[in-house]
Amino acid sequence: MVGQLLLPSVALATEYADPAAATVEAAAAPVTPTVAEDTAATTAPAASTAPATDAAPAAQATVEPQQTIPADAANESSGAALAGQNASGDDNAAMPASNAIMPCGVTDVVGGSDVRVNTTVVPRYTDCVLPCDVTLEKGQPYTYDDFPDVEGGIPETLASEVVEVKYYRANAASGTLVEVQDASMSDVTARFEPVGNHMRLTLTFTGGAAGGSYRLTRNEALYIGAALEYTGTDYEGSSTILNETRYDYYLRYAINSEITLVASENEAIHNLDVNDVKTDYAPGEAPRATATIPTADADKYEIAYECWEEMDGSDPAELTPVAFWYSDPAKYPTGARRIEHFEEGKFYMYSVELRLKGDNTVADDCMMYVNGHWAHHIKTVNGVFAPNADNMLCEAPIDEWRAIDLIEINGAMTTFKAGDRPVFTAGTPAGSDSILQCEFWTGSDGSEVNSVEFWDQHITNHIDAFKPGVTYRYGLYFKPARGFYFTPNTKLKINGVECGYQVSEASEVDPESGWIFTLWLNTNLTFTPETTPAPDPQPTPDPNPTPQPETKPEAKPEAKPSTKPATTTTVSKTVEKTTQAKKSAAVLAATGDTTAMTVTALGIAGATVAAAGIAATKRRKR
Protein backbone atom coordinates (compact mmCIF):
# COMPACT_ATOMS: atom_id res chain seq x y z
CA MET A 1 0.00 0.00 0.00
CA VAL A 2 1.40 3.39 -1.01
CA GLY A 3 1.02 6.12 1.60
CA GLN A 4 0.00 9.71 0.98
CA LEU A 5 2.53 12.42 0.13
CA LEU A 6 3.97 13.70 3.39
CA LEU A 7 5.27 17.21 3.89
CA PRO A 8 8.79 18.03 5.03
CA SER A 9 9.42 18.07 8.77
CA VAL A 10 6.31 15.96 9.47
CA ALA A 11 6.82 12.70 11.41
CA LEU A 12 5.46 9.66 9.58
CA ALA A 13 5.19 7.26 12.51
CA THR A 14 2.89 6.70 15.42
CA GLU A 15 4.18 5.02 18.54
CA TYR A 16 1.97 2.69 20.52
CA ALA A 17 2.58 2.02 24.18
CA ASP A 18 0.03 -0.78 24.15
CA PRO A 19 1.09 -3.89 22.09
CA ALA A 20 -2.51 -5.01 21.78
CA ALA A 21 -3.53 -1.79 20.14
CA ALA A 22 -0.61 -2.12 17.77
CA THR A 23 -1.74 -5.59 16.77
CA VAL A 24 -5.18 -4.37 15.80
CA GLU A 25 -3.75 -1.54 13.69
CA ALA A 26 -1.25 -3.74 11.90
CA ALA A 27 -3.83 -6.38 11.12
CA ALA A 28 -5.85 -3.85 9.17
CA ALA A 29 -3.01 -3.17 6.73
CA PRO A 30 -3.00 -5.33 3.57
CA VAL A 31 0.19 -7.17 2.83
CA THR A 32 0.55 -6.40 -0.89
CA PRO A 33 4.03 -5.09 -1.45
CA THR A 34 4.92 -3.02 -4.52
CA VAL A 35 8.48 -2.91 -5.75
CA ALA A 36 9.98 0.00 -7.69
CA GLU A 37 11.38 -1.31 -10.95
CA ASP A 38 13.02 1.75 -12.48
CA THR A 39 14.79 3.22 -9.51
CA ALA A 40 17.77 2.20 -7.42
CA ALA A 41 16.76 1.34 -3.90
CA THR A 42 18.58 2.03 -0.66
CA THR A 43 18.06 -0.27 2.32
CA ALA A 44 18.31 1.11 5.85
CA PRO A 45 17.80 -1.67 8.48
CA ALA A 46 16.64 -0.63 11.90
CA ALA A 47 18.37 -1.56 15.14
CA SER A 48 16.84 -4.38 17.18
CA THR A 49 15.22 -3.12 20.32
CA ALA A 50 12.99 -5.69 22.06
CA PRO A 51 11.86 -9.35 21.94
CA ALA A 52 9.47 -10.25 19.14
CA THR A 53 5.77 -10.84 19.53
CA ASP A 54 3.33 -12.66 17.32
CA ALA A 55 1.51 -9.47 16.45
CA ALA A 56 1.69 -8.14 12.89
CA PRO A 57 3.70 -4.94 13.29
CA ALA A 58 3.96 -1.77 11.25
CA ALA A 59 6.92 0.49 10.40
CA GLN A 60 7.87 4.02 11.44
CA ALA A 61 9.68 6.57 9.29
CA THR A 62 10.48 10.27 9.36
CA VAL A 63 11.11 12.54 6.34
CA GLU A 64 13.69 15.25 6.06
CA PRO A 65 12.78 18.98 5.87
CA GLN A 66 12.51 20.72 2.48
CA GLN A 67 15.83 21.64 0.95
CA THR A 68 17.28 22.71 -2.39
CA ILE A 69 20.25 20.69 -3.54
CA PRO A 70 22.22 20.37 -6.77
CA ALA A 71 20.58 17.92 -9.12
CA ASP A 72 23.74 15.81 -9.59
CA ALA A 73 23.98 15.27 -5.83
CA ALA A 74 20.34 14.46 -5.23
CA ASN A 75 20.79 10.68 -5.05
CA GLU A 76 23.66 10.90 -2.58
CA SER A 77 21.81 13.33 -0.34
CA SER A 78 18.73 11.11 -0.39
CA GLY A 79 20.66 8.13 0.96
CA ALA A 80 22.56 10.20 3.49
CA ALA A 81 19.35 11.58 4.88
CA LEU A 82 18.38 8.06 5.97
CA ALA A 83 21.43 7.35 8.09
CA GLY A 84 19.69 8.26 11.30
CA GLN A 85 16.16 7.48 10.23
CA ASN A 86 15.38 4.44 12.43
CA ALA A 87 15.65 5.33 16.07
CA SER A 88 15.86 2.74 18.81
CA GLY A 89 12.74 1.27 20.30
CA ASP A 90 13.58 2.74 23.68
CA ASP A 91 13.56 6.23 22.23
CA ASN A 92 10.27 5.61 20.47
CA ALA A 93 8.67 4.27 23.58
CA ALA A 94 9.65 7.43 25.41
CA MET A 95 7.65 9.67 23.05
CA PRO A 96 4.16 10.54 24.36
CA ALA A 97 1.31 9.01 22.38
CA SER A 98 -0.43 12.41 22.27
CA ASN A 99 2.26 13.75 19.91
CA ALA A 100 1.79 10.93 17.38
CA ILE A 101 0.57 11.58 13.82
CA MET A 102 -1.27 8.76 12.04
CA PRO A 103 0.03 8.16 8.47
CA CYS A 104 -1.68 6.16 5.76
CA GLY A 105 1.40 3.93 5.47
CA VAL A 106 2.63 1.30 7.93
CA THR A 107 3.16 1.80 11.63
CA ASP A 108 6.01 0.78 13.91
CA VAL A 109 4.83 -1.56 16.67
CA VAL A 110 6.85 -1.53 19.87
CA GLY A 111 6.16 -2.26 23.49
CA GLY A 112 8.37 -5.21 24.25
CA SER A 113 8.48 -6.73 20.73
CA ASP A 114 11.69 -7.30 18.76
CA VAL A 115 10.71 -5.32 15.68
CA ARG A 116 12.93 -4.08 12.92
CA VAL A 117 11.98 -1.75 10.05
CA ASN A 118 13.60 -2.29 6.68
CA THR A 119 13.11 0.91 4.61
CA THR A 120 13.99 1.18 0.95
CA VAL A 121 14.36 4.80 -0.23
CA VAL A 122 13.47 5.57 -3.85
CA PRO A 123 13.97 9.17 -5.15
CA ARG A 124 11.49 10.40 -7.74
CA TYR A 125 12.35 13.45 -9.89
CA THR A 126 10.18 15.73 -11.99
CA ASP A 127 12.48 17.44 -14.50
CA CYS A 128 11.73 20.98 -15.62
CA VAL A 129 13.46 21.62 -18.94
CA LEU A 130 13.23 24.91 -20.85
CA PRO A 131 13.35 24.97 -24.67
CA CYS A 132 16.85 25.28 -26.10
CA ASP A 133 16.26 28.70 -27.67
CA VAL A 134 14.21 31.51 -26.14
CA THR A 135 13.86 35.07 -27.46
CA LEU A 136 13.13 37.91 -25.04
CA GLU A 137 12.02 41.30 -26.29
CA LYS A 138 12.58 44.33 -24.09
CA GLY A 139 9.65 44.78 -21.71
CA GLN A 140 7.69 41.79 -23.13
CA PRO A 141 7.32 38.87 -20.65
CA TYR A 142 7.95 35.35 -21.93
CA THR A 143 5.94 32.65 -20.11
CA TYR A 144 6.69 28.92 -20.32
CA ASP A 145 3.79 26.88 -18.97
CA ASP A 146 4.65 23.39 -20.28
CA PHE A 147 6.64 21.89 -17.42
CA PRO A 148 5.25 18.42 -16.47
CA ASP A 149 3.09 17.83 -13.42
CA VAL A 150 5.12 17.16 -10.30
CA GLU A 151 4.90 13.46 -9.35
CA GLY A 152 2.91 13.18 -6.18
CA GLY A 153 1.50 16.69 -6.67
CA ILE A 154 2.40 19.98 -4.98
CA PRO A 155 0.76 20.25 -1.54
CA GLU A 156 -1.15 23.49 -1.01
CA THR A 157 0.80 24.18 2.15
CA LEU A 158 4.03 24.00 0.18
CA ALA A 159 2.94 26.09 -2.81
CA SER A 160 4.23 29.39 -1.44
CA GLU A 161 7.60 27.84 -0.57
CA VAL A 162 8.42 26.86 -4.13
CA VAL A 163 7.80 30.37 -5.50
CA GLU A 164 11.15 31.86 -6.50
CA VAL A 165 12.32 35.06 -8.18
CA LYS A 166 15.85 35.08 -9.55
CA TYR A 167 17.82 37.90 -11.15
CA TYR A 168 20.40 37.54 -13.92
CA ARG A 169 22.83 39.99 -15.45
CA ALA A 170 24.09 39.66 -19.02
CA ASN A 171 27.84 39.04 -19.07
CA ALA A 172 29.13 39.86 -22.53
CA ALA A 173 32.60 38.46 -21.78
CA SER A 174 31.36 34.96 -20.93
CA GLY A 175 28.20 35.08 -23.00
CA THR A 176 26.12 33.92 -20.02
CA LEU A 177 23.38 35.18 -17.74
CA VAL A 178 24.99 35.39 -14.30
CA GLU A 179 22.77 35.28 -11.22
CA VAL A 180 22.86 38.43 -9.06
CA GLN A 181 21.14 39.25 -5.79
CA ASP A 182 19.72 42.69 -6.52
CA ALA A 183 17.02 43.56 -9.05
CA SER A 184 18.72 46.88 -9.83
CA MET A 185 21.76 44.98 -11.15
CA SER A 186 19.81 42.59 -13.34
CA ASP A 187 18.94 42.47 -17.01
CA VAL A 188 16.63 39.43 -16.89
CA THR A 189 14.14 38.47 -14.18
CA ALA A 190 12.99 34.84 -13.81
CA ARG A 191 9.92 33.98 -11.74
CA PHE A 192 9.17 30.33 -10.85
CA GLU A 193 5.69 29.66 -9.43
CA PRO A 194 3.32 26.69 -9.10
CA VAL A 195 0.14 26.50 -11.13
CA GLY A 196 -1.88 23.51 -9.97
CA ASN A 197 0.58 20.62 -9.84
CA HIS A 198 3.11 22.00 -12.34
CA MET A 199 5.54 24.91 -12.38
CA ARG A 200 5.43 28.02 -14.55
CA LEU A 201 8.44 30.14 -15.55
CA THR A 202 8.18 33.79 -16.61
CA LEU A 203 11.24 35.52 -18.07
CA THR A 204 11.38 39.31 -18.54
CA PHE A 205 14.07 41.41 -20.18
CA THR A 206 14.07 44.46 -17.90
CA GLY A 207 17.63 45.80 -17.88
CA GLY A 208 19.68 47.97 -20.14
CA ALA A 209 21.89 45.28 -21.67
CA ALA A 210 22.52 45.41 -25.38
CA GLY A 211 20.94 42.80 -27.60
CA GLY A 212 22.66 39.43 -28.02
CA SER A 213 22.54 35.76 -27.02
CA TYR A 214 23.40 34.55 -23.53
CA ARG A 215 23.42 31.05 -21.99
CA LEU A 216 21.04 30.49 -19.04
CA THR A 217 21.65 27.43 -16.85
CA ARG A 218 20.05 26.14 -13.69
CA ASN A 219 20.65 22.64 -12.28
CA GLU A 220 18.99 22.29 -8.90
CA ALA A 221 16.65 19.85 -7.19
CA LEU A 222 13.98 21.12 -4.83
CA TYR A 223 12.72 18.58 -2.25
CA ILE A 224 8.93 18.42 -2.25
CA GLY A 225 8.01 15.61 0.17
CA ALA A 226 7.79 11.84 0.65
CA ALA A 227 5.33 8.92 0.71
CA LEU A 228 5.60 5.44 2.31
CA GLU A 229 4.58 2.09 0.86
CA TYR A 230 4.30 -1.03 3.04
CA THR A 231 5.77 -4.03 1.18
CA GLY A 232 5.51 -6.92 3.65
CA THR A 233 6.56 -8.49 6.95
CA ASP A 234 9.31 -11.08 7.54
CA TYR A 235 9.94 -13.15 10.66
CA GLU A 236 13.37 -14.28 11.72
CA GLY A 237 13.19 -16.29 14.90
CA SER A 238 11.77 -14.02 17.53
CA SER A 239 12.24 -10.89 15.40
CA THR A 240 9.72 -9.24 13.14
CA ILE A 241 11.01 -7.37 10.10
CA LEU A 242 8.78 -4.76 8.51
CA ASN A 243 9.55 -3.96 4.88
CA GLU A 244 8.61 -0.58 3.40
CA THR A 245 9.52 1.72 0.51
CA ARG A 246 9.80 5.45 0.99
CA TYR A 247 9.45 7.61 -2.13
CA ASP A 248 11.21 11.00 -1.95
CA TYR A 249 9.83 13.50 -4.48
CA TYR A 250 12.00 16.22 -6.03
CA LEU A 251 11.38 19.09 -8.41
CA ARG A 252 14.52 19.19 -10.54
CA TYR A 253 15.43 22.14 -12.76
CA ALA A 254 17.52 21.10 -15.76
CA ILE A 255 17.67 24.39 -17.66
CA ASN A 256 20.35 24.96 -20.28
CA SER A 257 18.99 27.37 -22.87
CA GLU A 258 20.22 30.07 -25.21
CA ILE A 259 18.43 33.32 -24.37
CA THR A 260 18.39 35.93 -27.12
CA LEU A 261 17.81 39.47 -25.87
CA VAL A 262 16.21 41.83 -28.36
CA ALA A 263 16.57 45.46 -27.38
CA SER A 264 13.50 47.22 -28.73
CA GLU A 265 13.89 50.37 -30.76
CA ASN A 266 13.23 52.86 -28.01
CA GLU A 267 11.27 55.98 -28.74
CA ALA A 268 13.11 59.11 -27.68
CA ILE A 269 12.20 60.25 -24.17
CA HIS A 270 9.88 63.26 -24.17
CA ASN A 271 9.51 63.77 -20.41
CA LEU A 272 12.05 63.58 -17.59
CA ASP A 273 10.91 63.69 -13.97
CA VAL A 274 12.93 64.19 -10.80
CA ASN A 275 11.01 63.99 -7.53
CA ASP A 276 11.56 64.29 -3.77
CA VAL A 277 14.26 66.97 -3.95
CA LYS A 278 14.51 68.53 -0.48
CA THR A 279 14.52 72.32 -0.75
CA ASP A 280 13.46 73.33 2.76
CA TYR A 281 16.65 72.83 4.73
CA ALA A 282 16.82 74.64 8.06
CA PRO A 283 19.98 76.45 9.19
CA GLY A 284 22.56 73.92 10.37
CA GLU A 285 21.27 71.00 8.27
CA ALA A 286 23.67 69.21 5.95
CA PRO A 287 22.82 68.59 2.27
CA ARG A 288 21.56 65.11 1.37
CA ALA A 289 20.95 63.20 -1.86
CA THR A 290 17.16 62.81 -1.88
CA ALA A 291 16.17 62.93 -5.56
CA THR A 292 14.25 60.00 -7.05
CA ILE A 293 12.86 59.10 -10.46
CA PRO A 294 9.51 57.41 -11.23
CA THR A 295 9.54 53.62 -11.05
CA ALA A 296 8.16 53.43 -14.58
CA ASP A 297 11.28 55.21 -15.88
CA ALA A 298 13.83 53.22 -13.88
CA ASP A 299 15.02 51.38 -17.00
CA LYS A 300 15.40 54.62 -18.98
CA TYR A 301 17.50 56.96 -16.85
CA GLU A 302 18.93 57.46 -13.37
CA ILE A 303 20.30 60.19 -11.10
CA ALA A 304 23.96 60.78 -11.97
CA TYR A 305 24.55 63.32 -9.20
CA GLU A 306 22.97 66.20 -7.29
CA CYS A 307 24.59 69.56 -6.55
CA TRP A 308 24.04 72.53 -4.22
CA GLU A 309 25.88 75.84 -4.70
CA GLU A 310 26.11 78.70 -2.23
CA MET A 311 25.63 81.91 -4.23
CA ASP A 312 27.27 85.25 -3.45
CA GLY A 313 24.74 88.00 -4.09
CA SER A 314 26.97 90.99 -3.36
CA ASP A 315 26.77 91.95 -7.03
CA PRO A 316 23.08 92.54 -7.83
CA ALA A 317 23.76 91.98 -11.52
CA GLU A 318 25.25 88.51 -11.14
CA LEU A 319 25.22 85.62 -8.65
CA THR A 320 28.54 83.85 -8.19
CA PRO A 321 28.98 80.37 -6.62
CA VAL A 322 31.41 80.39 -3.69
CA ALA A 323 30.89 76.93 -2.14
CA PHE A 324 29.69 73.53 -3.40
CA TRP A 325 28.18 70.20 -2.38
CA TYR A 326 28.05 67.16 -4.71
CA SER A 327 26.46 63.77 -4.08
CA ASP A 328 29.33 62.38 -6.17
CA PRO A 329 32.62 63.38 -4.48
CA ALA A 330 34.47 63.04 -7.79
CA LYS A 331 32.65 66.13 -9.11
CA TYR A 332 34.17 68.66 -6.68
CA PRO A 333 36.27 71.34 -8.42
CA THR A 334 39.88 71.36 -7.31
CA GLY A 335 40.35 73.56 -4.27
CA ALA A 336 36.66 74.48 -4.04
CA ARG A 337 35.15 75.29 -0.66
CA ARG A 338 32.60 72.67 0.36
CA ILE A 339 29.18 73.19 1.91
CA GLU A 340 29.18 71.36 5.24
CA HIS A 341 25.80 72.73 6.33
CA PHE A 342 23.32 75.38 5.23
CA GLU A 343 23.58 78.84 6.81
CA GLU A 344 20.70 81.16 7.64
CA GLY A 345 20.15 84.04 5.28
CA LYS A 346 22.23 82.60 2.45
CA PHE A 347 20.94 81.78 -1.00
CA TYR A 348 21.54 78.33 -2.53
CA MET A 349 21.02 76.93 -6.01
CA TYR A 350 20.21 73.27 -6.81
CA SER A 351 21.27 71.40 -9.97
CA VAL A 352 20.94 67.77 -11.05
CA GLU A 353 22.30 65.59 -13.83
CA LEU A 354 20.53 62.53 -15.24
CA ARG A 355 22.29 59.61 -16.92
CA LEU A 356 20.53 57.61 -19.65
CA LYS A 357 20.39 53.82 -19.50
CA GLY A 358 20.94 51.44 -22.40
CA ASP A 359 20.23 52.88 -25.81
CA ASN A 360 17.66 55.44 -24.65
CA THR A 361 17.81 58.93 -26.11
CA VAL A 362 16.29 62.31 -25.27
CA ALA A 363 14.00 64.04 -27.76
CA ASP A 364 14.83 67.56 -28.88
CA ASP A 365 11.53 68.80 -27.45
CA CYS A 366 11.95 66.91 -24.17
CA MET A 367 10.47 68.56 -21.08
CA MET A 368 12.10 68.17 -17.66
CA TYR A 369 10.36 68.63 -14.32
CA VAL A 370 11.90 68.85 -10.85
CA ASN A 371 9.41 68.44 -8.00
CA GLY A 372 6.67 69.01 -10.57
CA HIS A 373 8.08 72.33 -11.81
CA TRP A 374 9.50 72.88 -15.28
CA ALA A 375 13.30 73.03 -15.35
CA HIS A 376 15.65 74.20 -18.07
CA HIS A 377 18.08 71.46 -19.10
CA ILE A 378 21.07 70.89 -21.36
CA LYS A 379 21.93 67.68 -23.20
CA THR A 380 25.16 65.96 -22.15
CA VAL A 381 27.12 63.09 -23.68
CA ASN A 382 25.00 60.48 -21.90
CA GLY A 383 22.09 62.35 -20.37
CA VAL A 384 20.92 65.83 -19.42
CA PHE A 385 22.01 68.48 -16.93
CA ALA A 386 19.55 70.87 -15.26
CA PRO A 387 21.35 73.93 -13.84
CA ASN A 388 19.43 75.97 -11.30
CA ALA A 389 16.59 73.47 -11.33
CA ASP A 390 15.54 74.91 -7.97
CA ASN A 391 16.81 77.30 -5.32
CA MET A 392 16.41 78.08 -1.67
CA LEU A 393 16.90 80.93 0.76
CA CYS A 394 17.91 79.25 4.01
CA GLU A 395 15.69 80.56 6.77
CA ALA A 396 14.69 79.47 10.24
CA PRO A 397 11.46 77.46 10.46
CA ILE A 398 8.23 79.45 10.73
CA ASP A 399 6.63 78.96 14.13
CA GLU A 400 3.24 80.43 13.22
CA TRP A 401 1.69 81.20 9.84
CA ARG A 402 -0.59 84.24 9.61
CA ALA A 403 -3.35 85.10 7.16
CA ILE A 404 -3.41 88.32 5.13
CA ASP A 405 -6.81 89.97 5.52
CA LEU A 406 -6.30 93.02 3.26
CA ILE A 407 -4.21 93.84 0.20
CA GLU A 408 -3.69 97.56 -0.46
CA ILE A 409 -2.54 99.07 -3.77
CA ASN A 410 -1.88 102.79 -4.22
CA GLY A 411 -1.06 104.96 -7.22
CA ALA A 412 -2.57 102.61 -9.78
CA MET A 413 -3.61 104.16 -13.11
CA THR A 414 -6.81 102.40 -14.08
CA THR A 415 -8.36 104.51 -16.89
CA PHE A 416 -6.98 105.50 -20.27
CA LYS A 417 -8.21 107.12 -23.49
CA ALA A 418 -8.16 105.46 -26.86
CA GLY A 419 -4.66 105.59 -28.27
CA ASP A 420 -2.94 105.85 -24.87
CA ARG A 421 -0.06 103.50 -24.18
CA PRO A 422 -0.23 101.31 -21.02
CA VAL A 423 1.46 102.82 -17.97
CA PHE A 424 2.09 100.90 -14.72
CA THR A 425 2.44 102.95 -11.54
CA ALA A 426 0.97 100.83 -8.71
CA GLY A 427 2.76 100.03 -5.47
CA THR A 428 2.11 98.68 -1.97
CA PRO A 429 2.45 100.66 1.27
CA ALA A 430 5.69 100.36 3.23
CA GLY A 431 5.73 97.31 5.50
CA SER A 432 3.00 95.51 3.55
CA ASP A 433 2.75 91.73 3.92
CA SER A 434 1.68 91.54 0.26
CA ILE A 435 4.50 91.69 -2.27
CA LEU A 436 3.39 93.01 -5.68
CA GLN A 437 4.99 91.01 -8.49
CA CYS A 438 3.36 92.62 -11.52
CA GLU A 439 0.38 94.47 -13.00
CA PHE A 440 -1.33 93.50 -16.23
CA TRP A 441 -4.24 94.33 -18.53
CA THR A 442 -6.30 91.87 -20.56
CA GLY A 443 -8.57 92.94 -23.42
CA SER A 444 -11.87 91.49 -24.54
CA ASP A 445 -10.20 90.88 -27.91
CA GLY A 446 -7.66 88.52 -26.30
CA SER A 447 -4.89 91.09 -26.09
CA GLU A 448 -2.58 91.40 -23.07
CA VAL A 449 0.19 93.50 -21.59
CA ASN A 450 2.31 92.93 -18.45
CA SER A 451 4.44 95.30 -16.41
CA VAL A 452 7.29 92.76 -16.11
CA GLU A 453 9.33 91.85 -19.17
CA PHE A 454 9.66 88.21 -18.09
CA TRP A 455 5.96 87.66 -18.79
CA ASP A 456 5.41 90.47 -21.28
CA GLN A 457 7.95 89.17 -23.80
CA HIS A 458 5.95 85.99 -24.38
CA ILE A 459 2.67 87.76 -25.23
CA THR A 460 1.73 87.40 -28.89
CA ASN A 461 -1.41 89.61 -29.01
CA HIS A 462 0.22 92.55 -27.29
CA ILE A 463 -1.45 95.81 -26.19
CA ASP A 464 0.72 98.59 -27.57
CA ALA A 465 -2.07 101.18 -27.27
CA PHE A 466 -5.60 100.95 -25.96
CA LYS A 467 -8.17 100.59 -28.75
CA PRO A 468 -11.64 102.13 -28.80
CA GLY A 469 -14.52 99.73 -28.27
CA VAL A 470 -12.37 97.09 -26.50
CA THR A 471 -13.04 96.41 -22.80
CA TYR A 472 -9.90 96.11 -20.68
CA ARG A 473 -9.65 94.44 -17.24
CA TYR A 474 -7.00 95.23 -14.63
CA GLY A 475 -5.04 92.37 -13.02
CA LEU A 476 -2.42 91.92 -10.29
CA TYR A 477 -0.02 89.22 -9.10
CA PHE A 478 1.10 88.97 -5.45
CA LYS A 479 3.27 86.82 -3.26
CA PRO A 480 2.88 86.86 0.53
CA ALA A 481 5.74 87.85 2.80
CA ARG A 482 7.49 85.01 4.61
CA GLY A 483 5.20 83.42 7.18
CA PHE A 484 2.02 84.82 5.60
CA TYR A 485 -0.60 83.48 3.22
CA PHE A 486 -3.68 84.70 1.38
CA THR A 487 -7.15 83.25 1.85
CA PRO A 488 -10.32 83.23 -0.28
CA ASN A 489 -11.61 85.97 2.07
CA THR A 490 -8.66 88.35 1.60
CA LYS A 491 -9.98 91.81 0.61
CA LEU A 492 -8.46 94.14 -2.00
CA LYS A 493 -8.28 97.96 -1.95
CA ILE A 494 -7.07 99.90 -4.98
CA ASN A 495 -6.40 103.62 -4.49
CA GLY A 496 -8.35 103.49 -1.23
CA VAL A 497 -11.49 101.88 -2.70
CA GLU A 498 -12.42 98.24 -2.01
CA CYS A 499 -12.52 96.23 -5.21
CA GLY A 500 -13.79 92.76 -6.04
CA TYR A 501 -11.68 90.18 -7.87
CA GLN A 502 -11.53 86.59 -9.09
CA VAL A 503 -8.63 84.22 -8.26
CA SER A 504 -6.90 82.94 -11.40
CA GLU A 505 -6.15 79.26 -11.95
CA ALA A 506 -2.46 80.15 -12.07
CA SER A 507 -2.51 80.76 -8.31
CA GLU A 508 -0.82 78.27 -6.00
CA VAL A 509 -3.47 77.01 -3.57
CA ASP A 510 -3.04 74.31 -0.93
CA PRO A 511 -5.90 71.84 -1.60
CA GLU A 512 -6.31 70.85 2.04
CA SER A 513 -6.11 74.14 3.93
CA GLY A 514 -7.17 76.49 1.13
CA TRP A 515 -4.17 78.72 1.84
CA ILE A 516 -3.00 80.71 -1.19
CA PHE A 517 0.76 81.12 -1.58
CA THR A 518 0.84 82.88 -4.97
CA LEU A 519 -2.15 85.02 -5.90
CA TRP A 520 -2.96 85.88 -9.52
CA LEU A 521 -6.18 87.88 -9.56
CA ASN A 522 -8.42 89.58 -12.12
CA THR A 523 -10.07 92.66 -10.60
CA ASN A 524 -13.51 94.05 -11.33
CA LEU A 525 -11.95 97.29 -12.61
CA THR A 526 -12.62 97.65 -16.34
CA PHE A 527 -12.81 100.47 -18.86
CA THR A 528 -13.75 100.80 -22.52
CA PRO A 529 -12.15 103.70 -24.43
CA GLU A 530 -14.62 105.69 -26.56
CA THR A 531 -14.05 106.57 -30.18
CA THR A 532 -12.74 110.16 -30.47
CA PRO A 533 -15.22 112.22 -32.62
CA ALA A 534 -13.73 113.48 -35.88
CA PRO A 535 -13.40 117.34 -36.09
CA ASP A 536 -15.70 119.29 -38.51
CA PRO A 537 -13.96 119.76 -41.86
CA GLN A 538 -12.81 123.39 -42.57
CA PRO A 539 -13.27 124.93 -46.05
CA THR A 540 -10.15 124.62 -48.12
CA PRO A 541 -8.96 127.87 -49.81
CA ASP A 542 -8.86 127.87 -53.58
CA PRO A 543 -5.20 127.54 -54.50
CA ASN A 544 -5.81 129.49 -57.76
CA PRO A 545 -8.09 132.44 -56.90
CA THR A 546 -9.67 134.40 -59.79
CA PRO A 547 -8.18 137.97 -60.01
CA GLN A 548 -10.74 140.76 -59.69
CA PRO A 549 -10.49 143.90 -61.96
CA GLU A 550 -9.12 146.95 -60.23
CA THR A 551 -11.82 149.60 -59.53
CA LYS A 552 -10.71 153.16 -60.13
CA PRO A 553 -12.25 155.55 -57.66
CA GLU A 554 -13.88 158.75 -58.89
CA ALA A 555 -11.88 161.99 -58.65
CA LYS A 556 -12.72 164.06 -55.61
CA PRO A 557 -11.52 167.34 -54.29
CA GLU A 558 -8.17 166.98 -52.68
CA ALA A 559 -9.37 167.65 -49.21
CA LYS A 560 -7.51 166.02 -46.39
CA PRO A 561 -9.75 163.32 -45.01
CA SER A 562 -10.68 163.66 -41.39
CA THR A 563 -10.10 159.93 -40.70
CA LYS A 564 -8.01 157.14 -42.16
CA PRO A 565 -9.60 154.90 -44.77
CA ALA A 566 -11.13 151.64 -43.50
CA THR A 567 -8.89 149.58 -45.74
CA THR A 568 -5.78 150.84 -44.00
CA THR A 569 -7.12 149.89 -40.58
CA THR A 570 -8.09 146.42 -41.76
CA VAL A 571 -4.68 145.68 -43.17
CA SER A 572 -2.94 146.83 -40.01
CA LYS A 573 -4.99 144.47 -37.76
CA THR A 574 -4.50 141.52 -40.04
CA VAL A 575 -0.74 141.83 -39.93
CA GLU A 576 -0.69 141.94 -36.18
CA LYS A 577 -2.69 138.65 -35.97
CA THR A 578 -0.51 136.77 -38.36
CA THR A 579 2.97 137.59 -37.13
CA GLN A 580 3.60 133.80 -36.44
CA ALA A 581 3.71 132.85 -40.13
CA LYS A 582 6.05 129.94 -41.10
CA LYS A 583 8.43 132.29 -43.00
CA SER A 584 10.19 134.70 -40.63
CA ALA A 585 9.59 138.52 -40.76
CA ALA A 586 13.30 139.13 -41.35
CA VAL A 587 13.18 137.26 -44.62
CA LEU A 588 10.20 139.23 -45.76
CA ALA A 589 11.71 142.61 -44.75
CA ALA A 590 14.77 141.91 -46.84
CA THR A 591 12.66 142.20 -50.01
CA GLY A 592 11.79 145.87 -49.26
CA ASP A 593 8.28 145.21 -50.50
CA THR A 594 5.56 146.27 -48.09
CA THR A 595 2.95 144.75 -50.32
CA ALA A 596 4.72 141.42 -50.31
CA MET A 597 4.88 141.42 -46.50
CA THR A 598 1.20 142.10 -46.30
CA VAL A 599 0.37 139.44 -48.87
CA THR A 600 2.41 136.89 -47.01
CA ALA A 601 0.72 137.73 -43.72
CA LEU A 602 -2.75 137.54 -45.13
CA GLY A 603 -2.23 134.51 -47.31
CA ILE A 604 -2.85 133.91 -50.94
CA ALA A 605 -6.62 134.16 -50.64
CA GLY A 606 -6.54 137.89 -49.69
CA ALA A 607 -3.61 138.99 -51.84
CA THR A 608 -5.60 140.71 -54.58
CA VAL A 609 -7.85 142.69 -52.25
CA ALA A 610 -4.99 143.93 -50.13
CA ALA A 611 -2.93 145.09 -53.12
CA ALA A 612 -5.82 147.07 -54.56
CA GLY A 613 -6.47 148.81 -51.28
CA ILE A 614 -2.86 149.91 -50.82
CA ALA A 615 -2.64 151.30 -54.35
CA ALA A 616 -5.74 153.41 -53.82
CA THR A 617 -4.34 154.82 -50.61
CA LYS A 618 -1.13 155.96 -52.33
CA ARG A 619 -3.06 157.81 -55.01
CA ARG A 620 -5.10 159.65 -52.45
CA LYS A 621 -1.95 160.84 -50.66
CA ARG A 622 -0.64 162.40 -53.86
Buried (B, 14 or more C-beta within 10 A) or exposed (E): BBBBBBBBEBBBBBBBEEBEBBBEBBEEBEEEBEEBEEBEEBEBEBEBBBEBBEBBBBBBBBBBEBEEBEBEEBBEBBBEBBEEBBBBBEEBBEBEEEEBEEBBBBBBBBBBBBBBBBBBBBBBBBBBBBEEEBEBBBEEEBEBEEBEEBBBBBBEEBBEBBEBEBBBBBBEEEEBBBBBEEEEEBBBBBBBBBEEBBBBBBBBBBBBBEBEEBEBEBEBBBBBBBBBBBBBBEEEEEBBBBBBBBBBBBBBBBBEBBBBBEBEEBEEBEEBBBEEBBBEBEBEEEBEBEBEBEEEBBBBBBBBBBBBBBBBEEEEEEBEBBBBBBBEEEBBEEEBEEBEEBEEEBBBBBBBBBBBBBEBBBEEEBEBBBBEEEBEBEEBEEBBBBBEBBBBEBBEEEEEEEBBEEBBBBEBBBEBEBEEEBEBEBBBEEEBBBEBBBBBBBBEEEBBBBBEEEBBEEEEEEBEEBBEEBEBBBBBBBBBEEEBBBBEEBEBEBBEEEBEBEBEEEBEBEEEEEBBEBBBBBBEBBBBBEEEEEEEEEEEEEEEEEEEEEEEEEEEEEEEEEEEEEBEEBBEEBBEEEEEBEEEBEEBEEEEEEEBBBBBBBEEEBBBBBBBBBEBBEEEEE
